[in-house]
Structures are given as C-alpha cells and as structure tokens.
Amino acid sequence: MKITTKQQMYRLYHAGRFGNRPRSFTHAELLSSPPSCNVSARYSQAVSGNPGIYNLPPLTAAAEASKLTHPVTFVEAIDHRNQLQGEWDGTNLSFTTADGPMKSAFTAERIDVSGLLAISVLRTGLDAGDFDWLQDLITDFPGHTVEFTSLSKPFGLLNRRMIVWEVRAY
C-alpha cells in the first residue's frame, strides 16, 4: 500500500495502523465535553502558512481552530520532554533532540545522517521495542517516511515512549 495523501494517512492513523498515538478529539467534543488535558491541533490535510496550535486548554484551542481555513484534528498535548524526534525512511534520518513541536525543534537543531550512523542514533534513542516497531513500519510501507517522537516517559493510547505522527509517501 502506498500512502499518497494526508487524508489517506489519517484514515490509517485513526484506525490505529501505525501504533501508539495520543488520544484525539473532534472540535465538537472539545466544546461539549472538554478533556482535562491540554491539546494540540494537527492539520487534516497538507497545508502551509497556517499557524500551529500547541499545548492549549481545550476551549482555547477550539476557539483558535475556528479561525483557521483548514480542518484540524485535536490530540492530547505531550506534557513531558521529547528525547528524540525525527523522520526516518529506512536509510536517511533527520532528527533533533531539541524539545518542543517538531517544526520548532527542527528550527533549533536538525541533524541529517544515513546508513549505519542513522541506525546507531535510532538504537540509542529508542527503546528496543520501539526501534523494532519503527523498522516494521518501514518494512510494511517501503518508500515511505515515518515521522516519530520518542518521549522521556510512556504516553499515548498504548502507553509507549514512541509516538508515530505520520507514515507518508507524499
């Protein structure tokens, strides 16, 4: 299977195909029954130029999202430190150890490595099971890039340290 659109990726993401992820919420759920955690927004389609919405109280995030021109999905905000985050295609790894959302963390620090050095960074920065899981995604989706974050403690629906944000070939 080749994932060629963000909409296709999100269908698989919400079906749990990529493994661990934060809890997600619709705009209506934020307004009718706000969760007790802060939330961040992820764009439901590929867009550029719209601001990020990160780590806000649910009602504030819902109000900010209502001003946007593109649909978003809300996810539980990560409340602890990123250890390693990046994009891996099975050969090339772009990564950062800077904390924060990936876009701003990559602005602060972005390191590009490949081959055995990339494998070494991943084996050092991920739990063994998360490394295997990342490799399984690359095997299942050849030619794709996996966007991930490894955290300082378990988080998300599967209570693992690694969150997979996207698997894409677009």
C-alpha positions in Angstrom: 0.0 0.0 0.0 1.3 3.5 -0.8 0.1 6.4 1.3 -0.1 9.3 -1.1 -2.4 11.8 0.7 -2.7 13.2 4.2 -6.4 12.2 4.3 -5.5 8.6 3.5 -2.8 8.7 6.1 -5.2 10.0 8.7 -7.7 7.2 8.0 -5.0 4.6 8.8 -3.7 6.7 11.7 -7.1 6.9 13.4 -7.7 3.2 12.7 -4.5 2.5 14.8 -2.5 1.1 11.9 0.7 2.9 12.9 0.6 2.0 16.6 0.9 4.4 19.5 -0.6 7.9 19.2 -2.1 10.5 21.5 -5.9 10.5 22.3 -7.7 12.5 19.7 -10.8 14.7 19.8 -13.1 16.4 17.4 -13.9 20.1 17.6 -17.4 19.3 18.8 -16.0 17.1 21.6 -13.8 19.9 22.8 -16.8 22.2 23.1 -19.3 19.7 24.5 -17.1 17.7 26.8 -13.6 19.2 27.1 -10.9 16.7 28.2 -8.9 17.5 31.3 -5.6 17.8 29.4 -4.3 20.5 27.1 -4.5 19.8 23.4 -2.6 20.5 20.2 -4.0 20.6 16.6 -2.9 18.7 13.6 -3.9 19.7 10.1 -6.1 17.1 8.5 -4.7 17.9 5.0 -1.4 19.2 3.7 -1.3 23.0 4.2 1.2 25.7 4.5 1.1 29.0 6.2 -1.4 28.3 8.9 -0.1 28.7 12.5 0.4 25.7 14.8 -1.8 25.3 17.8 0.1 23.6 20.6 -0.5 22.7 24.2 -3.5 24.9 24.8 -6.6 24.4 27.1 -9.3 22.6 25.1 -11.7 25.6 24.8 -8.9 28.0 23.8 -7.7 25.5 21.1 -11.2 25.1 19.8 -11.6 28.9 19.5 -8.2 29.3 17.8 -9.0 26.4 15.4 -12.3 28.1 14.4 -10.3 30.9 12.8 -8.3 28.6 10.6 -9.1 27.9 6.9 -8.3 24.2 7.0 -9.8 21.3 9.1 -7.8 20.0 12.1 -7.7 17.0 14.4 -7.1 17.7 18.1 -4.7 15.5 20.0 -3.7 15.2 23.7 -0.7 17.5 24.2 2.5 15.9 25.2 3.3 17.0 28.8 6.8 15.8 29.1 10.2 16.0 27.4 11.0 14.8 23.9 14.1 12.6 23.8 14.5 12.1 20.1 12.2 13.0 17.2 12.6 12.9 13.5 11.8 11.5 10.1 13.1 8.0 9.0 12.8 6.5 5.6 14.8 3.3 6.3 18.1 4.8 5.1 18.0 8.5 6.0 17.3 10.0 9.3 16.6 13.7 10.0 16.4 14.1 13.8 16.6 16.5 16.7 16.9 16.2 20.4 15.5 19.7 21.0 12.3 19.8 22.9 9.0 21.1 21.6 6.9 20.6 18.5 8.9 19.0 15.6 8.7 22.1 13.4 10.2 24.4 16.0 12.6 21.7 17.3 14.0 21.2 13.8 14.5 25.0 13.5 16.6 24.9 16.7 18.5 21.7 15.8 18.3 19.4 12.8 20.8 16.7 12.2 20.8 14.5 9.0 22.5 11.1 9.0 22.2 8.0 7.0 23.1 4.3 6.9 24.7 2.7 10.0 25.1 6.1 11.8 21.3 6.5 11.5 20.7 3.0 12.8 23.0 3.8 15.7 21.2 7.0 16.6 17.8 5.2 16.5 19.1 2.2 18.6 20.5 4.7 21.2 17.5 7.0 21.3 14.6 4.5 21.2 13.5 1.6 23.4 14.3 -1.8 21.7 10.6 -2.5 21.1 10.1 1.0 19.6 13.1 0.5 17.3 11.6 -2.8 16.1 8.2 -1.1 15.6 9.8 1.7 13.5 11.5 -0.9 11.4 8.3 -2.9 10.9 6.6 0.3 9.6 9.4 0.8 7.1 9.1 -2.8 6.0 5.3 -2.6 5.7 5.4 0.8 3.9 8.6 0.7 1.7 9.5 4.0 0.2 7.7 5.9 2.9 8.9 8.3 5.6 7.9 7.7 9.3 7.6 10.8 11.4 8.0 10.0 15.1 8.8 11.3 18.6 10.4 9.4 21.5 9.5 10.7 24.9 11.1 10.7 28.3 8.2 8.5 29.7 5.3 6.4 28.3 2.4 8.3 26.8 -0.5 7.8 24.4 -3.1 5.1 23.8 -0.6 2.3 24.1 1.4 3.8 26.9 4.7 3.6 25.0 7.6 6.1 24.8 7.4 6.5 21.0 4.5 8.2 19.1 4.2 7.9 15.4 2.7 11.0 13.8 2.7 10.1 10.1 3.7 7.5 7.6 3.8 9.1 4.2 5.0 9.0 0.6 3.7 12.4 -0.3 
